[in-house]
Amino acid sequence: MDLQDQLKSLFPEHKPDPSTEKQNEESVGLWMQNEPIICKYEKRKGKPITILEGYTGATEDFKALAKDIKTTLSVGGSFKDDKIIIQGDFRDKIMEILKEKGFLVKRVGG
């Protein structure tokens, strides 16, 4: 018996408000923040990488965002120390993906 069934048994006359259900469904997505995500370019051992940092939400949300970016661009990468590291210079494409999702993005360097 889940929480909804328990509430129905306790309050049989209560009718749920449909507007609150829509808000709950929308909040399931990634957490949006006020500060921009920093997108920067580096070279490590002669190879180009793109680093995303500055996300203040839950770690699981940031990992899900990393996986989504990697699968969309078909590239490798990792998630370490609250940073997403993507192999290659994909700053422009990553910034477009993040802006479509509603994030603020700041380009740093070059």
PyRosetta script that sets phi, psi and omega in degrees:
from pyrosetta import init, pose_from_sequence

init()
pose = pose_from_sequence("MDLQDQLKSLFPEHKPDPSTEKQNEESVGLWMQNEPIICKYEKRKGKPITILEGYTGATEDFKALAKDIKTTLSVGGSFKDDKIIIQGDFRDKIMEILKEKGFLVKRVGG")
pose.set_psi(1, 120.3)
pose.set_omega(1, -178.3)
pose.set_phi(2, -89.1)
pose.set_psi(2, 179.2)
pose.set_omega(2, -174.7)
pose.set_phi(3, -62.5)
pose.set_psi(3, -39.0)
pose.set_omega(3, 179.9)
pose.set_phi(4, -61.7)
pose.set_psi(4, -42.7)
pose.set_omega(4, 179.1)
pose.set_phi(5, -65.7)
pose.set_psi(5, -39.0)
pose.set_omega(5, 178.7)
pose.set_phi(6, -64.5)
pose.set_psi(6, -41.4)
pose.set_omega(6, 178.8)
pose.set_phi(7, -65.9)
pose.set_psi(7, -38.1)
pose.set_omega(7, 178.5)
pose.set_phi(8, -64.8)
pose.set_psi(8, -36.9)
pose.set_omega(8, 179.7)
pose.set_phi(9, -72.0)
pose.set_psi(9, -32.7)
pose.set_omega(9, 178.6)
pose.set_phi(10, -76.5)
pose.set_psi(10, -37.8)
pose.set_omega(10, -177.1)
pose.set_phi(11, -127.5)
pose.set_psi(11, 77.1)
pose.set_omega(11, -175.6)
pose.set_phi(12, -67.9)
pose.set_psi(12, -23.7)
pose.set_omega(12, -177.5)
pose.set_phi(13, -86.2)
pose.set_psi(13, -11.1)
pose.set_omega(13, -176.5)
pose.set_phi(14, -75.1)
pose.set_psi(14, 133.2)
pose.set_omega(14, 175.4)
pose.set_phi(15, -108.5)
pose.set_psi(15, 122.8)
pose.set_omega(15, -179.2)
pose.set_phi(16, -67.2)
pose.set_psi(16, 143.8)
pose.set_omega(16, 179.4)
pose.set_phi(17, -80.4)
pose.set_psi(17, 123.8)
pose.set_omega(17, -177.7)
pose.set_phi(18, -64.4)
pose.set_psi(18, -25.4)
pose.set_omega(18, -178.9)
pose.set_phi(19, -69.4)
pose.set_psi(19, -32.5)
pose.set_omega(19, 178.3)
pose.set_phi(20, -71.9)
pose.set_psi(20, -31.3)
pose.set_omega(20, 177.8)
pose.set_phi(21, -66.6)
pose.set_psi(21, -38.5)
pose.set_omega(21, 178.2)
pose.set_phi(22, -66.1)
pose.set_psi(22, -38.4)
pose.set_omega(22, 178.6)
pose.set_phi(23, -64.9)
pose.set_psi(23, -39.7)
pose.set_omega(23, 178.9)
pose.set_phi(24, -65.1)
pose.set_psi(24, -39.2)
pose.set_omega(24, 178.9)
pose.set_phi(25, -66.6)
pose.set_psi(25, -37.7)
pose.set_omega(25, -179.9)
pose.set_phi(26, -70.9)
pose.set_psi(26, -31.0)
pose.set_omega(26, -176.8)
pose.set_phi(27, -76.8)
pose.set_psi(27, -6.9)
pose.set_omega(27, -180.0)
pose.set_phi(28, -70.3)
pose.set_psi(28, -24.8)
pose.set_omega(28, -178.1)
pose.set_phi(29, -67.7)
pose.set_psi(29, -167.5)
pose.set_omega(29, -178.9)
pose.set_phi(30, -71.5)
pose.set_psi(30, 149.8)
pose.set_omega(30, -179.8)
pose.set_phi(31, -77.5)
pose.set_psi(31, 126.3)
pose.set_omega(31, 178.4)
pose.set_phi(32, -91.0)
pose.set_psi(32, 147.8)
pose.set_omega(32, -175.6)
pose.set_phi(33, -127.0)
pose.set_psi(33, 166.7)
pose.set_omega(33, -179.6)
pose.set_phi(34, -85.2)
pose.set_psi(34, -34.6)
pose.set_omega(34, -178.9)
pose.set_phi(35, -81.3)
pose.set_psi(35, 145.5)
pose.set_omega(35, 178.8)
pose.set_phi(36, -75.2)
pose.set_psi(36, 151.3)
pose.set_omega(36, 172.6)
pose.set_phi(37, -80.2)
pose.set_psi(37, 133.3)
pose.set_omega(37, -177.4)
pose.set_phi(38, -90.2)
pose.set_psi(38, 126.3)
pose.set_omega(38, -179.7)
pose.set_phi(39, -115.1)
pose.set_psi(39, 112.8)
pose.set_omega(39, -177.7)
pose.set_phi(40, -131.2)
pose.set_psi(40, 162.7)
pose.set_omega(40, -174.9)
pose.set_phi(41, -115.8)
pose.set_psi(41, 135.2)
pose.set_omega(41, 175.9)
pose.set_phi(42, -140.6)
pose.set_psi(42, 166.5)
pose.set_omega(42, 170.6)
pose.set_phi(43, -120.4)
pose.set_psi(43, 126.2)
pose.set_omega(43, 176.3)
pose.set_phi(44, -122.7)
pose.set_psi(44, 123.4)
pose.set_omega(44, -177.4)
pose.set_phi(45, 54.9)
pose.set_psi(45, 35.9)
pose.set_omega(45, 176.9)
pose.set_phi(46, 82.3)
pose.set_psi(46, -2.0)
pose.set_omega(46, -178.2)
pose.set_phi(47, -107.0)
pose.set_psi(47, 138.6)
pose.set_omega(47, -179.6)
pose.set_phi(48, -77.2)
pose.set_psi(48, 140.2)
pose.set_omega(48, 174.5)
pose.set_phi(49, -137.9)
pose.set_psi(49, 155.7)
pose.set_omega(49, 175.4)
pose.set_phi(50, -114.7)
pose.set_psi(50, 131.4)
pose.set_omega(50, -177.1)
pose.set_phi(51, -117.4)
pose.set_psi(51, 131.5)
pose.set_omega(51, 174.9)
pose.set_phi(52, -113.8)
pose.set_psi(52, 128.2)
pose.set_omega(52, 178.9)
pose.set_phi(53, -147.5)
pose.set_psi(53, 165.8)
pose.set_omega(53, 177.0)
pose.set_phi(54, 102.4)
pose.set_psi(54, 11.5)
pose.set_omega(54, 177.9)
pose.set_phi(55, -81.3)
pose.set_psi(55, 130.5)
pose.set_omega(55, -175.3)
pose.set_phi(56, -106.9)
pose.set_psi(56, 5.7)
pose.set_omega(56, -179.0)
pose.set_phi(57, -85.2)
pose.set_psi(57, -160.0)
pose.set_omega(57, -179.3)
pose.set_phi(58, -70.7)
pose.set_psi(58, 147.5)
pose.set_omega(58, -179.6)
pose.set_phi(59, -62.5)
pose.set_psi(59, -37.4)
pose.set_omega(59, -179.6)
pose.set_phi(60, -63.9)
pose.set_psi(60, -36.8)
pose.set_omega(60, 177.5)
pose.set_phi(61, -65.5)
pose.set_psi(61, -40.4)
pose.set_omega(61, -179.9)
pose.set_phi(62, -68.1)
pose.set_psi(62, -37.1)
pose.set_omega(62, 176.5)
pose.set_phi(63, -65.5)
pose.set_psi(63, -40.5)
pose.set_omega(63, 177.8)
pose.set_phi(64, -64.1)
pose.set_psi(64, -38.6)
pose.set_omega(64, 177.3)
pose.set_phi(65, -65.0)
pose.set_psi(65, -40.6)
pose.set_omega(65, 178.1)
pose.set_phi(66, -61.7)
pose.set_psi(66, -44.4)
pose.set_omega(66, -179.4)
pose.set_phi(67, -64.3)
pose.set_psi(67, -40.9)
pose.set_omega(67, -179.9)
pose.set_phi(68, -63.7)
pose.set_psi(68, -42.8)
pose.set_omega(68, 178.7)
pose.set_phi(69, -64.3)
pose.set_psi(69, -44.7)
pose.set_omega(69, -178.2)
pose.set_phi(70, -64.2)
pose.set_psi(70, -40.6)
pose.set_omega(70, -179.8)
pose.set_phi(71, -72.8)
pose.set_psi(71, -35.1)
pose.set_omega(71, 179.1)
pose.set_phi(72, -65.5)
pose.set_psi(72, -41.6)
pose.set_omega(72, -177.8)
pose.set_phi(73, -89.7)
pose.set_psi(73, -8.8)
pose.set_omega(73, -177.7)
pose.set_phi(74, 55.6)
pose.set_psi(74, 50.4)
pose.set_omega(74, 179.0)
pose.set_phi(75, -130.7)
pose.set_psi(75, 168.6)
pose.set_omega(75, 176.1)
pose.set_phi(76, -90.8)
pose.set_psi(76, 167.7)
pose.set_omega(76, 179.1)
pose.set_phi(77, 172.8)
pose.set_psi(77, -176.3)
pose.set_omega(77, -179.5)
pose.set_phi(78, -152.7)
pose.set_psi(78, 170.9)
pose.set_omega(78, 176.6)
pose.set_phi(79, -124.8)
pose.set_psi(79, 113.0)
pose.set_omega(79, -179.2)
pose.set_phi(80, -141.5)
pose.set_psi(80, 139.4)
pose.set_omega(80, 173.4)
pose.set_phi(81, 50.8)
pose.set_psi(81, 45.3)
pose.set_omega(81, -179.8)
pose.set_phi(82, 58.3)
pose.set_psi(82, 34.0)
pose.set_omega(82, 175.7)
pose.set_phi(83, -133.7)
pose.set_psi(83, 142.8)
pose.set_omega(83, 172.1)
pose.set_phi(84, -99.2)
pose.set_psi(84, 126.0)
pose.set_omega(84, 179.4)
pose.set_phi(85, -113.8)
pose.set_psi(85, 118.4)
pose.set_omega(85, -179.6)
pose.set_phi(86, -111.5)
pose.set_psi(86, 133.4)
pose.set_omega(86, 179.9)
pose.set_phi(87, -74.9)
pose.set_psi(87, 125.7)
pose.set_omega(87, 179.1)
pose.set_phi(88, 103.3)
pose.set_psi(88, 169.0)
pose.set_omega(88, 179.8)
pose.set_phi(89, -97.4)
pose.set_psi(89, 92.4)
pose.set_omega(89, -178.7)
pose.set_phi(90, -120.3)
pose.set_psi(90, 33.0)
pose.set_omega(90, -175.8)
pose.set_phi(91, -57.1)
pose.set_psi(91, -46.4)
pose.set_omega(91, -176.6)
pose.set_phi(92, -64.3)
pose.set_psi(92, -45.4)
pose.set_omega(92, -179.0)
pose.set_phi(93, -67.4)
pose.set_psi(93, -40.2)
pose.set_omega(93, 179.5)
pose.set_phi(94, -66.0)
pose.set_psi(94, -40.6)
pose.set_omega(94, 179.2)
pose.set_phi(95, -63.6)
pose.set_psi(95, -38.0)
pose.set_omega(95, 177.2)
pose.set_phi(96, -64.8)
pose.set_psi(96, -43.3)
pose.set_omega(96, 179.9)
pose.set_phi(97, -61.5)
pose.set_psi(97, -45.6)
pose.set_omega(97, -178.2)
pose.set_phi(98, -67.5)
pose.set_psi(98, -37.4)
pose.set_omega(98, 178.8)
pose.set_phi(99, -67.3)
pose.set_psi(99, -35.6)
pose.set_omega(99, 176.5)
pose.set_phi(100, -64.0)
pose.set_psi(100, -33.0)
pose.set_omega(100, 179.2)
pose.set_phi(101, -80.1)
pose.set_psi(101, -10.6)
pose.set_omega(101, 176.4)
pose.set_phi(102, 101.9)
pose.set_psi(102, 10.4)
pose.set_omega(102, 179.6)
pose.set_phi(103, -86.0)
pose.set_psi(103, 153.1)
pose.set_omega(103, 169.3)
pose.set_phi(104, -89.4)
pose.set_psi(104, 133.9)
pose.set_omega(104, -177.6)
pose.set_phi(105, -128.3)
pose.set_psi(105, 138.2)
pose.set_omega(105, 178.3)
pose.set_phi(106, -121.4)
pose.set_psi(106, 126.7)
pose.set_omega(106, 179.2)
pose.set_phi(107, -87.7)
pose.set_psi(107, 130.1)
pose.set_omega(107, -178.6)
pose.set_phi(108, -121.9)
pose.set_psi(108, 130.8)
pose.set_omega(108, 176.9)
pose.set_phi(109, 80.0)
pose.set_psi(109, 140.9)
pose.set_omega(109, 174.5)
pose.set_phi(110, 43.9)
pose.dump_pdb("model.pdb")
